[in-house]
Amino acid sequence: MQALIVTVAIVLALAAAMLAPGWRLRRALRRPMPQQHVDILRRNIPVYARLQAPLQEQLRQRVQQFLFQKKFVGCDGLVVDDEMRLTIAGQACLLLLNRPSRVYPGLDTVLVYPSAFLVPRNQVDEAGVVTETRQDLLGESWGDGRVVLSWDHVRRGASDWTDGQNVVLHEFAHQLDSESGSNNGAPYLGSPARYREWAQVLSQDFASLRSDAYYQQHSVLDHYGATSPAEFFAVATETFYEKPWQLAERHPALFAEFEKYYRVDPREWQDAPPAVPEQEAGYGQWR
């Protein structure tokens, strides 16, 4: 009898431990977002005011879950405050609107540097000689549950929502990409038919961007997207959200694939831009 009581107690304790995180999350999500946090989203997410009320509510819910589940760590002496947390979480969670999501389940920690940061890199030459270098980066998405961001460039991305340059959108696109099991430019899409459609469209536009980059031709997509399929997906995500009118006009099939995947049309959040000569695509530093 004593052994049965002990067994039942252990089972109940394990069940409670398993259920407690979900219960705490549900309790946290039932609380309304503090008004000062809403004000930060409105101030630092330029499209927030243009979202319809249900999407604003979705975004607030996703942000609250993000803040509840993820840890923020300041680096190089940076003290992370609510403004930083809300600005990063708000931009990251834009990618989750209208989509079933557990809010970046593979992510544990967001590391925030004051500005661009150095990371070690090994370069191998044609003779096989390995040289250790250090590279300046604005952001990076790691496969061990971490995203690294430069706060200066997070703010810069938030201040201009029409330049196609956004380090948060870029790095969290990498997080979505990895949910399929590998970082290869094809996030989890569900059915084999969707993967075939995706591959057909994105491979064509990736090849086109590689050609544009090689010959230094203008493109609405940053030339950095030509370095790999994974970077193409991240760069195209930035462009989809920040230059949706231009992407829809110049790459309609690509825009349609992203519209199906992200389940939003960011053109609804921006006025159509005036017709201007296309600027030459630049080179990013995001990995």
Backbone torsions as a table, in degrees:
resi	resn	phi	psi	omega
1	MET	NA	-43.7	179.1
2	GLN	-60.5	-41.3	179.3
3	ALA	-63.5	-37.5	178.9
4	LEU	-65.0	-41.5	179.9
5	ILE	-63.3	-43.2	178.9
6	VAL	-63.0	-41.9	-179.8
7	THR	-63.3	-45.5	179.0
8	VAL	-61.4	-41.2	179.9
9	ALA	-63.1	-40.9	179.1
10	ILE	-65.2	-43.2	179.3
11	VAL	-61.6	-44.0	179.9
12	LEU	-65.0	-38.4	178.8
13	ALA	-65.4	-41.9	178.5
14	LEU	-65.2	-41.8	179.1
15	ALA	-62.5	-41.7	179.1
16	ALA	-63.8	-40.6	179.1
17	ALA	-64.0	-36.2	179.8
18	MET	-72.9	-36.7	-175.1
19	LEU	-85.0	-23.9	-173.7
20	ALA	-59.3	-44.9	-179.4
21	PRO	-59.8	-41.6	178.6
22	GLY	-64.9	-39.2	179.3
23	TRP	-65.5	-42.6	179.6
24	ARG	-65.4	-37.6	177.8
25	LEU	-64.6	-47.3	179.8
26	ARG	-59.7	-39.3	178.5
27	ARG	-65.0	-41.1	179.5
28	ALA	-64.4	-38.6	-177.4
29	LEU	-74.8	-20.0	177.4
30	ARG	-74.1	-20.8	179.4
31	ARG	-77.1	135.8	175.8
32	PRO	-66.4	147.4	177.5
33	MET	-66.0	132.5	177.4
34	PRO	-55.5	144.6	-176.0
35	GLN	-60.4	-34.0	-179.9
36	GLN	-66.7	-29.2	176.3
37	HIS	-73.6	-39.5	175.9
38	VAL	-60.4	-39.6	179.7
39	ASP	-62.8	-37.4	177.8
40	ILE	-65.1	-44.3	177.5
41	LEU	-59.9	-45.0	-178.5
42	ARG	-64.2	-35.9	-177.2
43	ARG	-79.0	-36.8	-170.4
44	ASN	-108.1	-5.7	172.8
45	ILE	-114.5	93.7	-169.8
46	PRO	-54.9	-29.7	-177.3
47	VAL	-87.3	-4.3	-175.1
48	TYR	-56.0	-45.7	-177.2
49	ALA	-65.7	-21.4	-179.3
50	ARG	-88.9	-11.0	178.8
51	LEU	-71.4	144.4	172.6
52	GLN	-66.5	155.2	-174.4
53	ALA	-52.5	-42.9	178.7
54	PRO	-62.7	-35.6	178.0
55	LEU	-71.5	-36.1	174.9
56	GLN	-60.7	-43.3	178.8
57	GLU	-64.1	-42.4	175.9
58	GLN	-58.0	-46.1	-177.5
59	LEU	-63.0	-43.5	179.5
60	ARG	-61.0	-41.5	179.1
61	GLN	-63.3	-44.7	-179.4
62	ARG	-65.6	-39.4	179.3
63	VAL	-64.3	-43.5	179.2
64	GLN	-61.0	-40.6	177.4
65	GLN	-66.0	-41.8	178.0
66	PHE	-57.4	-49.7	-177.2
67	LEU	-66.2	-31.9	179.8
68	PHE	-71.0	-36.4	-170.3
69	GLN	-98.7	-24.9	-173.2
70	LYS	-104.3	147.0	178.3
71	LYS	-101.1	135.8	175.5
72	PHE	-106.2	133.8	-179.8
73	VAL	-127.4	122.7	174.7
74	GLY	-81.5	139.7	-177.7
75	CYS	-119.9	157.3	-179.5
76	ASP	54.2	38.9	175.7
77	GLY	85.3	-1.1	-179.3
78	LEU	-71.9	132.0	174.6
79	VAL	-99.7	115.4	-176.7
80	VAL	-80.0	126.2	179.5
81	ASP	-115.1	-178.4	-177.6
82	ASP	-61.6	-36.4	179.4
83	GLU	-58.9	-43.5	-179.8
84	MET	-68.2	-46.9	-178.5
85	ARG	-60.8	-47.2	-177.2
86	LEU	-67.2	-38.8	-179.1
87	THR	-65.3	-44.1	179.6
88	ILE	-68.8	-48.7	-178.2
89	ALA	-63.5	-38.8	-178.5
90	GLY	-63.7	-43.5	178.9
91	GLN	-69.1	-42.0	-179.8
92	ALA	-61.8	-39.2	-174.8
93	CYS	-79.8	-11.5	171.3
94	LEU	-58.1	-31.5	-178.1
95	LEU	-72.1	-8.3	-174.9
96	LEU	-107.4	-2.3	-176.7
97	LEU	-61.4	138.1	177.2
98	ASN	65.6	10.7	-178.5
99	ARG	-121.0	137.3	173.9
100	PRO	-62.9	128.2	-174.6
101	SER	-156.9	146.2	172.0
102	ARG	-96.2	15.4	175.1
103	VAL	61.8	73.5	176.0
104	TYR	50.4	65.3	-175.0
105	PRO	-62.3	-24.1	179.8
106	GLY	-85.2	-1.6	-176.2
107	LEU	-98.7	132.0	176.7
108	ASP	-111.7	-41.8	-167.4
109	THR	-136.9	139.4	171.7
110	VAL	-112.0	116.4	177.7
111	LEU	-94.8	129.5	-175.4
112	VAL	-122.3	120.1	175.2
113	TYR	-98.1	155.2	177.9
114	PRO	-62.4	-37.8	-177.8
115	SER	-148.7	-162.7	-179.2
116	ALA	-55.6	144.2	-173.8
117	PHE	-125.3	158.6	-178.9
118	LEU	-99.1	136.8	174.9
119	VAL	-129.7	145.1	179.1
120	PRO	-72.6	144.6	177.3
121	ARG	-139.2	141.6	173.6
122	ASN	-104.6	124.8	177.8
123	GLN	-110.2	134.7	-179.2
124	VAL	-113.1	123.3	-179.8
125	ASP	-87.5	-178.4	-175.7
126	GLU	-62.7	-24.6	179.5
127	ALA	-86.9	-1.0	-179.7
128	GLY	86.7	8.0	179.7
129	VAL	-78.8	128.2	-179.0
130	VAL	-95.1	125.6	177.4
131	THR	-117.6	126.5	178.5
132	GLU	-86.7	127.1	179.1
133	THR	-126.7	173.1	174.2
134	ARG	-126.3	132.0	-173.5
135	GLN	-116.6	137.0	176.6
136	ASP	-79.1	125.2	179.6
137	LEU	-130.6	155.9	175.9
138	LEU	-98.9	-22.0	179.9
139	GLY	-171.0	158.3	178.7
140	GLU	-157.9	142.7	176.8
141	SER	-111.9	121.4	-177.6
142	TRP	-103.4	154.9	-177.7
143	GLY	-83.3	4.3	-178.6
144	ASP	-106.0	23.3	177.1
145	GLY	89.8	19.2	-179.3
146	ARG	-127.6	144.8	168.9
147	VAL	-122.5	137.7	-180.0
148	VAL	-116.6	133.8	-175.8
149	LEU	-137.6	148.8	170.1
150	SER	-93.0	120.4	-177.5
151	TRP	-63.2	-38.0	177.1
152	ASP	-54.5	-41.4	-176.5
153	HIS	-84.3	-23.2	169.6
154	VAL	-62.6	-46.7	179.2
155	ARG	-63.5	-39.9	-180.0
156	ARG	-63.5	-41.9	177.8
157	GLY	-64.4	-35.9	179.9
158	ALA	-72.7	-28.9	-175.2
159	SER	-78.2	-23.8	-179.7
160	ASP	-131.1	105.9	-176.1
161	TRP	-96.6	19.8	-177.5
162	THR	-129.8	5.9	-175.6
163	ASP	-97.3	-4.2	179.2
164	GLY	74.9	12.1	-178.8
165	GLN	-119.9	109.0	-178.6
166	ASN	-149.1	107.6	-173.8
167	VAL	-65.5	-33.2	-179.4
168	VAL	-69.8	-49.1	177.6
169	LEU	-57.4	-40.1	-177.7
170	HIS	-63.8	-52.1	-175.4
171	GLU	-70.9	-32.9	179.4
172	PHE	-80.3	-20.4	167.3
173	ALA	-63.3	-39.2	175.3
174	HIS	-60.5	-38.5	177.7
175	GLN	-62.5	-42.0	176.9
176	LEU	-65.1	-40.6	179.2
177	ASP	-57.4	-41.5	-176.1
178	SER	-72.8	-13.2	-179.6
179	GLU	-67.4	-15.1	177.0
180	SER	-83.2	-5.2	179.5
181	GLY	111.4	-17.2	176.9
182	SER	-153.6	155.6	-179.6
183	ASN	-95.0	86.4	-172.5
184	ASN	-132.6	13.0	179.1
185	GLY	88.8	3.4	178.5
186	ALA	-126.9	95.5	178.1
187	PRO	-68.6	178.7	179.3
188	TYR	-66.3	121.8	-175.7
189	LEU	-117.0	-13.0	175.4
190	GLY	101.4	-74.2	-171.6
191	SER	-107.7	153.4	175.6
192	PRO	-57.7	-35.5	179.7
193	ALA	-62.3	-39.9	179.0
194	ARG	-65.6	-38.4	178.2
195	TYR	-64.4	-37.4	178.9
196	ARG	-65.4	-45.1	178.2
197	GLU	-61.2	-46.3	-178.7
198	TRP	-59.2	-49.5	-177.2
199	ALA	-62.4	-40.5	-178.3
200	GLN	-63.1	-47.5	-177.2
201	VAL	-71.4	-50.1	-174.4
202	LEU	-68.6	-32.9	178.6
203	SER	-65.4	-37.7	178.4
204	GLN	-65.9	-45.4	-178.3
205	ASP	-73.1	-30.4	175.5
206	PHE	-64.8	-44.9	178.0
207	ALA	-62.5	-39.1	178.8
208	SER	-64.1	-41.3	-179.9
209	LEU	-68.5	-37.0	176.4
210	ARG	-60.5	-40.5	177.8
211	SER	-65.7	-44.3	178.2
212	ASP	-59.6	-42.5	-179.0
213	ALA	-65.9	-42.3	-177.8
214	TYR	-63.0	-42.7	-177.1
215	TYR	-95.6	7.5	178.2
216	GLN	58.0	42.6	177.5
217	GLN	-89.5	152.7	178.3
218	HIS	-65.2	146.5	176.2
219	SER	-154.6	146.1	174.2
220	VAL	-70.0	-22.3	178.0
221	LEU	-91.7	135.8	177.5
222	ASP	-60.2	135.3	-178.8
223	HIS	-59.2	-20.9	178.8
224	TYR	-60.3	-25.3	177.9
225	GLY	-66.2	-12.8	-180.0
226	ALA	-81.7	-4.9	-175.0
227	THR	-76.1	-26.2	179.4
228	SER	-169.2	159.7	176.0
229	PRO	-58.7	-36.0	179.0
230	ALA	-64.2	-43.5	178.5
231	GLU	-69.7	-31.5	176.9
232	PHE	-62.8	-44.3	178.8
233	PHE	-61.6	-42.7	-178.7
234	ALA	-67.7	-43.2	178.8
235	VAL	-65.9	-42.2	179.2
236	ALA	-64.8	-32.5	176.0
237	THR	-64.2	-46.2	176.0
238	GLU	-55.5	-45.7	-176.9
239	THR	-67.6	-39.9	179.8
240	PHE	-58.1	-42.2	-177.2
241	TYR	-84.6	-30.4	-174.4
242	GLU	-103.6	-24.8	177.4
243	LYS	-130.4	55.1	-173.6
244	PRO	-65.8	-36.5	-179.6
245	TRP	-65.1	-43.5	-179.5
246	GLN	-68.1	-40.0	180.0
247	LEU	-65.9	-41.7	-179.8
248	ALA	-64.1	-34.6	-178.8
249	GLU	-74.8	-42.1	-171.1
250	ARG	-96.5	-21.5	178.8
251	HIS	-138.0	66.0	-172.6
252	PRO	-60.3	-39.6	-179.6
253	ALA	-67.6	-39.6	177.4
254	LEU	-64.7	-44.4	178.1
255	PHE	-59.1	-42.2	-178.8
256	ALA	-63.6	-39.5	177.9
257	GLU	-64.1	-41.8	179.8
258	PHE	-70.9	-34.1	177.1
259	GLU	-64.2	-38.9	176.8
260	LYS	-67.8	-39.6	-178.0
261	TYR	-72.0	-50.1	-175.7
262	TYR	-83.4	-16.9	174.3
263	ARG	63.4	29.3	172.4
264	VAL	-140.2	162.9	172.8
265	ASP	-123.1	97.7	-176.1
266	PRO	-62.6	-10.7	175.0
267	ARG	-63.2	-24.1	178.6
268	GLU	-69.9	-15.9	-175.8
269	TRP	-103.3	-0.8	-178.9
270	GLN	-137.2	149.1	170.0
271	ASP	-74.2	151.1	176.4
272	ALA	-62.9	133.6	-178.2
273	PRO	-73.7	155.3	174.2
274	PRO	-67.5	154.1	178.7
275	ALA	-72.8	116.9	179.0
276	VAL	-134.5	156.9	176.2
277	PRO	-59.3	137.3	-179.4
278	GLU	-67.3	134.7	179.0
279	GLN	-85.1	151.2	179.2
280	GLU	-65.6	135.0	179.1
281	ALA	-65.7	145.4	-179.9
282	GLY	-102.1	-165.3	-178.8
283	TYR	-122.8	127.3	180.0
284	GLY	-91.1	174.1	179.2
285	GLN	-124.0	18.2	-174.1
286	TRP	-96.3	143.1	-173.3
287	ARG	-111.2	NA	NA
